[in-house]
Amino acid sequence: MQALAQNVTVIPARRRVGSQRTAAQVQKTRVAVYCRVSTDSEEQETSYEAQVSHYTEFIQSKPEWQMVEVYADDGISGTNTAKRDEFNRMIADCEAGKIDLILTKSISRFSRNTLDCLKYTRKLKALNIAVFFEKENINTLDSKGEVLLTIMASLAQQESESLSANVRMGIQYRNQQGKVQINHNWFLGYTKDEEGNLVIDPEQAEIVRRIYREYLEGASFLQIKRSLEADGIPNGAGHLKWHESNIQQILTNEKYIGDALLQKTYTVSILDKKRAANNGEMPKYYVEGSHEAIIDKDVFMKVKAEIARRANLNPDGKRRVYSSKYALSGMVFCGHCGDIYRRVKWNNRGCKSTVWRCVSRVLKGQMDFDCPARTVKEEVLQGAIVTAVNDAYSGRDTVISLLKKNIQETVFDDMEARVATVDEQLAELQQQMIDHSGDYALVDELGLQADDLRRTRQDILAEAAGRTDLQSRMNDMIAFLEEMPEAITDYSETLTRRLVDRITIFDEKIVVELKSGLEMEVEA
């Protein structure tokens, strides 16, 4: 069989940039420029202006090119593209067929994230749109462009990660030195002076003290929120609407006692800038006396203990929710099962009344047993409190003498010495961490030891605050009995919040425990 003659004609390759156009439609290459500087400093601003000027003149010098637009993100980090509005607008214009070529200074200006860099250059390549990186002399439509781009983008990302690591080391060293930097803009109670030091804002500080005072008087987060809103008081951000989380944060923030816990959060991912709560993944640094306090430490400890008490109303493991609507809420307990009593409206054969019942009985059918605790009418419970207070008043000479003796016995003589010992150990560990700052494993180990010592110190202070609080409550009871002109006749919610700590209901009696530590039995 005779072989067929073959005639092969070579058609030279003609690279097209941008969308396909017919010969009749040939236009100039539409060129866009992307510029970015990563900080808002004056020096970087000059760099930004220089980039815009350079590329504008460069494009105008090419008669076959046509300037589309200069897309510029100024003062935005480049590790991801999520917050780069101009970059994202440029990509949208590319998809709309408005751009044929993008010029940019370097890969690191375009993106410091390898994945993002490759993602967008490949996306643009699919649209037949080239990106030219001037510094690296890479055109993404060239055959070698993809390989070079992958290598260079990876190096740019490593540079970014190295820079982030250096920043983290700087922050860690600053923390080890106890140098505190606090954003005061939304920090209720404080502002900064001309030298940048944190100082108290008297008007705002009074709001903080009010929140602490109302909470210790029995108000809940919700009640405090509503009272602040009713009085038109702005929060730290200047808004008139408060949230319960605002109240809780203020009541648990150690900065109000002049201390600062550093590195509460940490960066999980350099690329997407995600942060998370530091639950031991990174060392923390507790700095005492970093600035002037608004709240006394003993008050802060009282609030901390009260928050824990309200959050753990779980007698015998049964979870109960704290309510501050009534003075007796969360204060009355069952002598049989240990559960709390709850205020309920009762209809007994058409006779309506307000009573207090053991929750184990209220939730009958949901419990493992039927509690035999009795139901107590509210007026009986209130009468028991009046009787207990009057009994203390009738024997006030004996009671006052006993309380004064108890006050002397609660003095914490060696507290300062114990705290000083712990402080010396903490200072020694702190110096060791500074001396070995490059040894991460050792610093972490020393940090754990310091954290244990700090907890020990907090336990000592908490014990001291507890004793001080008890002394304060005993002194308050003494003052009340000395100022009380005669026996009381009516129940008072205010008086109950002030004097009563706990009430236990038994079959034949009610035991009223006063905050001073006194226990009064009332037959009721």
C-alpha positions as semicolon CSV with decimal commas, in nm:
position;residue;x (nm);y (nm);z (nm)
1;M;0,000;0,000;0,000
2;Q;0,138;0,338;-0,104
3;A;0,204;0,578;0,185
4;L;0,006;0,899;0,172
5;A;0,209;1,213;0,131
6;Q;0,184;1,440;0,433
7;N;0,218;1,813;0,423
8;V;0,269;1,971;0,764
9;T;0,231;2,345;0,800
10;V;0,353;2,505;1,120
11;I;0,121;2,772;1,257
12;P;0,328;2,996;1,485
13;A;0,195;3,038;1,837
14;R;0,043;3,377;1,908
15;R;-0,001;3,450;2,275
16;R;-0,313;3,640;2,354
17;V;-0,344;3,833;2,677
18;G;-0,691;3,899;2,808
19;S;-1,018;3,818;2,637
20;Q;-1,018;3,691;2,273
21;R;-1,083;3,958;2,011
22;T;-1,102;3,955;1,632
23;A;-0,852;4,146;1,420
24;A;-1,110;4,414;1,364
25;Q;-1,146;4,451;1,734
26;V;-0,776;4,476;1,823
27;Q;-0,732;4,717;2,112
28;K;-0,454;4,826;2,337
29;T;-0,366;4,594;2,626
30;R;-0,567;4,706;2,924
31;V;-0,329;4,724;3,219
32;A;-0,416;4,755;3,588
33;V;-0,179;4,813;3,878
34;Y;-0,203;4,666;4,227
35;C;-0,018;4,844;4,511
36;R;-0,014;4,773;4,882
37;V;0,172;4,892;5,189
38;S;0,132;4,704;5,514
39;T;0,129;4,983;5,773
40;D;-0,007;5,333;5,816
41;S;0,330;5,490;5,897
42;E;0,447;5,805;5,715
43;E;0,741;5,617;5,562
44;Q;0,513;5,352;5,415
45;E;0,274;5,618;5,290
46;T;0,561;5,762;5,087
47;S;0,630;5,413;4,948
48;Y;0,266;5,382;4,846
49;E;0,266;5,716;4,663
50;A;0,593;5,620;4,491
51;Q;0,443;5,293;4,363
52;V;0,139;5,472;4,218
53;S;0,355;5,735;4,047
54;H;0,606;5,480;3,911
55;Y;0,349;5,253;3,748
56;T;0,141;5,539;3,609
57;E;0,444;5,678;3,424
58;F;0,554;5,330;3,316
59;I;0,219;5,243;3,156
60;Q;0,189;5,581;2,986
61;S;0,531;5,523;2,826
62;K;0,396;5,212;2,646
63;P;0,187;5,319;2,345
64;E;0,038;4,969;2,312
65;W;-0,090;4,978;2,671
66;Q;-0,393;5,148;2,816
67;M;-0,420;5,235;3,187
68;V;-0,729;5,085;3,351
69;E;-0,690;5,182;3,715
70;V;-0,454;5,173;4,011
71;Y;-0,600;4,947;4,279
72;A;-0,439;5,027;4,613
73;D;-0,486;4,885;4,961
74;D;-0,320;5,120;5,206
75;G;-0,231;5,016;5,560
76;I;-0,365;4,659;5,548
77;S;-0,181;4,337;5,631
78;G;-0,115;4,111;5,335
79;T;-0,120;3,763;5,491
80;N;-0,468;3,705;5,351
81;T;-0,700;3,876;5,104
82;A;-1,020;3,877;5,312
83;K;-0,994;4,243;5,421
84;R;-0,825;4,384;5,107
85;D;-1,117;4,562;4,945
86;E;-0,929;4,704;4,647
87;F;-0,767;4,368;4,569
88;N;-1,106;4,198;4,572
89;R;-1,252;4,473;4,352
90;M;-0,967;4,424;4,104
91;I;-1,038;4,050;4,084
92;A;-1,407;4,125;4,022
93;D;-1,311;4,362;3,738
94;C;-1,092;4,089;3,589
95;E;-1,387;3,849;3,593
96;A;-1,596;4,119;3,424
97;G;-1,346;4,134;3,134
98;K;-1,213;4,483;3,208
99;I;-0,843;4,393;3,256
100;D;-0,582;4,212;3,039
101;L;-0,267;4,252;3,251
102;I;-0,189;4,329;3,616
103;L;0,137;4,488;3,723
104;T;0,257;4,464;4,082
105;K;0,584;4,535;4,260
106;S;0,650;4,189;4,405
107;I;0,496;3,864;4,519
108;S;0,500;3,984;4,881
109;R;0,300;4,294;4,779
110;F;0,047;4,077;4,595
111;S;0,015;3,819;4,874
112;R;0,228;3,669;5,151
113;N;0,013;3,359;5,158
114;T;0,127;3,089;4,914
115;L;-0,220;2,939;4,880
116;D;-0,385;3,274;4,810
117;C;-0,113;3,375;4,566
118;L;-0,140;3,057;4,360
119;K;-0,518;3,054;4,383
120;Y;-0,560;3,399;4,234
121;T;-0,283;3,380;3,974
122;R;-0,425;3,049;3,847
123;K;-0,774;3,193;3,847
124;L;-0,652;3,488;3,639
125;K;-0,450;3,257;3,413
126;A;-0,769;3,066;3,334
127;L;-0,914;3,399;3,221
128;N;-0,599;3,453;3,008
129;I;-0,499;3,744;3,232
130;A;-0,131;3,778;3,321
131;V;0,016;3,906;3,645
132;F;0,366;4,053;3,615
133;F;0,579;4,069;3,930
134;E;0,842;4,337;3,864
135;K;1,093;4,249;4,138
136;E;1,104;3,877;4,054
137;N;1,060;3,935;3,675
138;I;0,787;3,672;3,658
139;N;0,500;3,668;3,409
140;T;0,239;3,415;3,517
141;L;0,149;3,328;3,154
142;D;0,506;3,216;3,082
143;S;0,573;2,843;3,095
144;K;0,823;2,884;3,379
145;G;0,605;3,131;3,564
146;E;0,411;2,871;3,767
147;V;0,724;2,700;3,904
148;L;0,900;3,026;3,987
149;L;0,584;3,167;4,137
150;T;0,538;2,867;4,367
151;I;0,895;2,896;4,493
152;M;0,888;3,272;4,536
153;A;0,545;3,277;4,702
154;S;0,658;3,010;4,946
155;L;0,964;3,220;5,035
156;A;0,741;3,526;5,082
157;Q;0,519;3,330;5,318
158;Q;0,821;3,210;5,516
159;E;0,932;3,572;5,545
160;S;0,590;3,668;5,681
161;E;0,592;3,380;5,931
162;S;0,944;3,473;6,041
163;L;0,834;3,833;6,094
164;S;0,532;3,716;6,294
165;A;0,758;3,495;6,506
166;N;0,984;3,793;6,577
167;V;0,682;4,001;6,676
168;R;0,562;3,723;6,909
169;M;0,907;3,704;7,068
170;G;0,903;4,081;7,121
171;I;0,561;4,061;7,286
172;Q;0,675;3,769;7,503
173;Y;0,986;3,957;7,614
174;R;0,775;4,266;7,692
175;N;0,535;4,049;7,893
176;Q;0,824;3,895;8,088
177;Q;0,938;4,246;8,174
178;G;0,587;4,324;8,305
179;K;0,533;4,599;8,049
180;V;0,158;4,633;8,008
181;Q;-0,008;4,775;7,698
182;I;-0,384;4,820;7,733
183;N;-0,628;4,956;7,478
184;H;-0,817;5,212;7,687
185;N;-1,062;5,323;7,418
186;W;-1,337;5,081;7,525
187;F;-1,204;5,021;7,877
188;L;-1,461;5,164;8,116
189;G;-1,303;5,349;8,409
190;Y;-0,967;5,439;8,257
191;T;-0,804;5,673;8,008
192;K;-0,440;5,759;7,929
193;D;-0,239;6,065;8,018
194;E;-0,004;6,256;7,786
195;E;0,276;6,007;7,855
196;G;0,057;5,709;7,766
197;N;0,011;5,587;8,124
198;L;-0,320;5,433;8,227
199;V;-0,504;5,666;8,465
200;I;-0,846;5,663;8,627
201;D;-1,138;5,848;8,469
202;P;-1,327;5,962;8,785
203;E;-1,673;5,971;8,625
204;Q;-1,641;5,629;8,464
205;A;-1,476;5,482;8,774
206;E;-1,789;5,562;8,973
207;I;-1,993;5,355;8,727
208;V;-1,757;5,061;8,785
209;R;-1,789;5,098;9,163
210;R;-2,168;5,111;9,129
211;I;-2,169;4,782;8,936
212;Y;-1,962;4,610;9,206
213;R;-2,176;4,759;9,483
214;E;-2,507;4,655;9,328
215;Y;-2,384;4,302;9,263
216;L;-2,278;4,253;9,624
217;E;-2,617;4,389;9,732
218;G;-2,779;4,096;9,551
219;A;-2,855;4,232;9,204
220;S;-2,808;4,001;8,905
221;F;-2,625;4,082;8,582
222;L;-2,962;4,146;8,416
223;Q;-3,084;4,377;8,693
224;I;-2,762;4,581;8,684
225;K;-2,784;4,606;8,304
226;R;-3,141;4,734;8,324
227;S;-3,062;4,985;8,599
228;L;-2,773;5,132;8,399
229;E;-2,987;5,157;8,086
230;A;-3,271;5,317;8,283
231;D;-3,032;5,587;8,407
232;G;-2,894;5,648;8,056
233;I;-2,537;5,551;8,150
234;P;-2,311;5,460;7,854
235;N;-2,088;5,154;7,855
236;G;-1,716;5,148;7,773
237;A;-1,786;5,177;7,400
238;G;-2,010;5,478;7,460
239;H;-2,332;5,287;7,379
240;L;-2,646;5,321;7,591
241;K;-2,736;4,956;7,541
242;W;-2,563;4,721;7,783
243;H;-2,529;4,343;7,774
244;E;-2,509;4,101;8,066
245;S;-2,168;3,995;7,931
246;N;-2,048;4,357;7,980
247;I;-2,139;4,337;8,348
248;Q;-1,977;3,997;8,397
249;Q;-1,658;4,110;8,224
250;I;-1,629;4,418;8,446
251;L;-1,687;4,211;8,760
252;T;-1,415;3,960;8,668
253;N;-1,150;4,188;8,515
254;E;-0,838;4,193;8,733
255;K;-0,735;4,526;8,581
256;Y;-0,983;4,701;8,810
257;I;-0,766;4,606;9,109
258;G;-0,454;4,744;8,939
259;D;-0,325;4,412;8,806
260;A;-0,300;4,277;8,452
261;L;-0,309;3,920;8,320
262;L;-0,123;3,921;7,989
263;Q;-0,166;3,690;7,689
264;K;-0,523;3,583;7,766
265;T;-0,555;3,507;7,393
266;Y;-0,306;3,399;7,128
267;T;-0,284;3,378;6,748
268;V;-0,382;3,030;6,631
269;S;-0,306;3,087;6,262
270;I;-0,070;3,346;6,118
271;L;-0,236;3,329;5,778
272;D;-0,597;3,402;5,875
273;K;-0,515;3,594;6,195
274;K;-0,747;3,378;6,406
275;R;-0,716;3,419;6,781
276;A;-0,839;3,192;7,059
277;A;-0,862;3,192;7,436
278;N;-0,533;3,086;7,595
279;N;-0,624;2,783;7,805
280;G;-0,266;2,681;7,872
281;E;-0,142;2,657;7,514
282;M;0,084;2,959;7,572
283;P;0,237;3,106;7,891
284;K;0,049;3,383;8,070
285;Y;0,199;3,668;8,271
286;Y;0,034;3,820;8,578
287;V;0,155;4,172;8,657
288;E;0,059;4,318;8,994
289;G;0,040;4,689;9,059
290;S;0,073;4,781;8,692
291;H;-0,160;5,080;8,733
292;E;-0,390;5,253;8,982
293;A;-0,679;5,043;9,113
294;I;-1,048;5,139;9,110
295;I;-1,171;4,843;9,318
296;D;-1,019;4,721;9,646
297;K;-0,885;4,365;9,630
298;D;-1,106;4,244;9,914
299;V;-1,416;4,371;9,728
300;F;-1,296;4,197;9,410
301;M;-1,249;3,872;9,605
302;K;-1,599;3,904;9,755
303;V;-1,747;3,944;9,410
304;K;-1,545;3,646;9,282
305;A;-1,675;3,431;9,567
306;E;-2,033;3,549;9,511
307;I;-2,015;3,471;9,139
308;A;-1,895;3,120;9,225
309;R;-2,170;3,079;9,484
310;R;-2,447;3,181;9,244
311;A;-2,306;2,964;8,965
312;N;-2,291;2,659;9,190
313;L;-2,633;2,646;9,353
314;N;-2,628;2,271;9,314
315;P;-2,702;2,105;9,648
316;D;-2,616;1,736;9,633
317;G;-2,521;1,774;9,268
318;K;-2,859;1,915;9,158
319;R;-2,817;2,217;8,929
320;R;-3,019;2,521;9,037
321;V;-3,039;2,867;8,881
322;Y;-2,976;3,178;9,092
323;S;-3,251;3,439;9,108
324;S;-3,217;3,780;9,271
325;K;-3,580;3,883;9,231
326;Y;-3,647;3,829;9,602
327;A;-3,408;3,861;9,897
328;L;-3,480;3,501;9,999
329;S;-3,410;3,355;9,652
330;G;-3,126;3,104;9,665
331;M;-3,104;3,148;10,043
332;V;-3,363;2,899;10,174
333;F;-3,266;2,531;10,192
334;C;-3,439;2,205;10,278
335;G;-3,340;2,028;10,601
336;H;-3,431;1,690;10,449
337;C;-3,265;1,675;10,105
338;G;-3,051;1,991;10,105
339;D;-3,218;2,133;9,793
340;I;-3,322;2,498;9,771
341;Y;-3,672;2,629;9,834
342;R;-3,854;2,817;9,559
343;R;-4,124;3,081;9,583
344;V;-4,451;2,965;9,423
345;K;-4,812;3,072;9,401
346;W;-5,027;2,808;9,570
347;N;-5,394;2,732;9,527
348;N;-5,509;2,499;9,802
349;R;-5,879;2,420;9,754
350;G;-5,953;2,766;9,627
351;C;-5,741;2,941;9,889
352;K;-5,464;3,130;9,706
353;S;-5,139;3,214;9,886
354;T;-4,766;3,261;9,831
355;V;-4,555;2,979;9,970
356;W;-4,201;2,845;9,960
357;R;-4,154;2,481;9,864
358;C;-3,857;2,249;9,829
359;V;-3,765;2,224;9,460
360;S;-3,754;1,847;9,491
361;R;-4,126;1,865;9,562
362;V;-4,197;2,130;9,299
363;L;-4,031;1,904;9,040
364;K;-4,206;1,593;9,168
365;G;-4,189;1,319;8,908
366;Q;-3,856;1,443;8,775
367;M;-3,663;1,344;9,087
368;D;-3,544;1,003;9,209
369;F;-3,738;1,037;9,533
370;D;-4,028;1,226;9,693
371;C;-3,897;1,475;9,948
372;P;-4,121;1,497;10,258
373;A;-4,023;1,861;10,327
374;R;-4,308;2,083;10,436
375;T;-4,444;2,382;10,251
376;V;-4,395;2,713;10,433
377;K;-4,614;3,017;10,385
378;E;-4,415;3,326;10,294
379;E;-4,539;3,523;10,595
380;V;-4,420;3,241;10,827
381;L;-4,073;3,248;10,669
382;Q;-4,058;3,625;10,694
383;G;-4,178;3,609;11,056
384;A;-3,894;3,366;11,138
385;I;-3,641;3,623;11,015
386;V;-3,798;3,899;11,222
387;T;-3,791;3,672;11,530
388;A;-3,424;3,576;11,471
389;V;-3,318;3,941;11,446
390;N;-3,517;4,033;11,758
391;D;-3,365;3,740;11,951
392;A;-3,018;3,872;11,864
393;Y;-3,132;4,219;11,976
394;S;-3,270;4,096;12,307
395;G;-2,938;3,931;12,393
396;R;-2,723;4,192;12,224
397;D;-2,478;4,240;12,513
398;T;-2,379;3,874;12,497
399;V;-2,391;3,869;12,116
400;I;-2,173;4,179;12,077
401;S;-1,916;4,043;12,323
402;L;-1,902;3,712;12,134
403;L;-1,866;3,886;11,797
404;K;-1,580;4,105;11,919
405;K;-1,399;3,796;12,044
406;N;-1,452;3,623;11,709
407;I;-1,315;3,927;11,527
408;Q;-0,988;3,899;11,716
409;E;-0,964;3,530;11,633
410;T;-0,999;3,591;11,259
411;V;-0,695;3,823;11,234
412;F;-0,456;3,699;10,962
413;D;-0,122;3,793;11,121
414;D;0,118;3,618;10,882
415;M;-0,058;3,703;10,554
416;E;0,193;3,971;10,451
417;A;0,489;3,747;10,532
418;R;0,345;3,456;10,330
419;V;0,275;3,684;10,032
420;A;0,625;3,832;10,053
421;T;0,779;3,483;10,042
422;V;0,579;3,394;9,731
423;D;0,672;3,729;9,572
424;E;1,042;3,656;9,620
425;Q;1,002;3,317;9,452
426;L;0,807;3,475;9,164
427;A;1,074;3,743;9,114
428;E;1,343;3,474;9,098
429;L;1,147;3,275;8,839
430;Q;1,080;3,592;8,641
431;Q;1,452;3,666;8,620
432;Q;1,526;3,310;8,514
433;M;1,271;3,338;8,231
434;I;1,435;3,660;8,114
435;D;1,785;3,510;8,134
436;H;1,678;3,201;7,934
437;S;1,429;3,367;7,698
438;G;1,570;3,176;7,400
439;D;1,511;2,836;7,561
440;Y;1,140;2,789;7,492
441;A;1,106;2,457;7,677
442;L;1,270;2,594;7,992
443;V;1,068;2,916;7,977
444;D;0,745;2,714;7,950
445;E;0,846;2,501;8,249
446;L;0,935;2,808;8,455
447;G;0,610;2,970;8,343
448;L;0,411;2,675;8,481
449;Q;0,594;2,705;8,814
450;A;0,521;3,077;8,821
451;D;0,155;3,009;8,744
452;D;0,135;2,767;9,040
453;L;0,295;3,027;9,267
454;R;0,055;3,293;9,144
455;R;-0,239;3,066;9,228
456;T;-0,089;3,009;9,573
457;R;-0,063;3,383;9,618
458;Q;-0,423;3,427;9,505
459;D;-0,533;3,159;9,755
460;I;-0,357;3,345;10,037
461;L;-0,519;3,672;9,931
462;A;-0,858;3,499;9,896
463;E;-0,826;3,355;10,246
464;A;-0,728;3,696;10,379
465;A;-1,019;3,857;10,192
466;G;-1,255;3,595;10,336
467;R;-1,140;3,672;10,689
468;T;-1,163;4,045;10,625
469;D;-1,512;3,997;10,485
470;L;-1,618;3,798;10,792
471;Q;-1,476;4,067;11,020
472;S;-1,665;4,328;10,819
473;R;-1,991;4,132;10,853
474;M;-1,941;4,086;11,227
475;N;-1,867;4,459;11,267
476;D;-2,179;4,536;11,062
477;M;-2,389;4,319;11,295
478;I;-2,238;4,492;11,599
479;A;-2,315;4,834;11,449
480;F;-2,668;4,726;11,367
481;L;-2,739;4,597;11,719
482;E;-2,585;4,906;11,881
483;E;-2,790;5,142;11,661
484;M;-3,114;4,939;11,679
485;P;-3,349;5,144;11,901
486;E;-3,607;4,871;11,958
487;A;-3,729;4,535;11,832
488;I;-3,846;4,534;11,470
489;T;-4,207;4,454;11,382
490;D;-4,207;4,427;11,003
491;Y;-4,015;4,215;10,755
492;S;-3,767;4,403;10,534
493;E;-3,609;4,281;10,208
494;T;-3,321;4,526;10,256
495;L;-3,254;4,405;10,610
496;T;-3,265;4,042;10,494
497;R;-3,005;4,106;10,222
498;R;-2,788;4,287;10,475
499;L;-2,796;4,041;10,766
500;V;-2,912;3,694;10,655
501;D;-2,682;3,438;10,492
502;R;-2,880;3,112;10,486
503;I;-3,210;2,967;10,611
504;T;-3,276;2,596;10,663
505;I;-3,629;2,456;10,692
506;F;-3,685;2,160;10,925
507;D;-4,012;1,993;11,030
508;E;-4,044;2,173;11,363
509;K;-3,805;2,467;11,333
510;I;-3,636;2,715;11,103
511;V;-3,264;2,787;11,146
512;V;-3,158;3,139;11,042
513;E;-2,784;3,180;10,984
514;L;-2,676;3,543;10,996
515;K;-2,384;3,676;10,792
516;S;-2,197;3,744;11,112
517;G;-2,178;3,368;11,173
518;L;-2,456;3,356;11,434
519;E;-2,721;3,083;11,413
520;M;-3,069;3,149;11,550
521;E;-3,331;2,872;11,589
522;V;-3,695;2,969;11,555
523;E;-3,988;2,739;11,623
524;A;-4,215;2,779;11,325
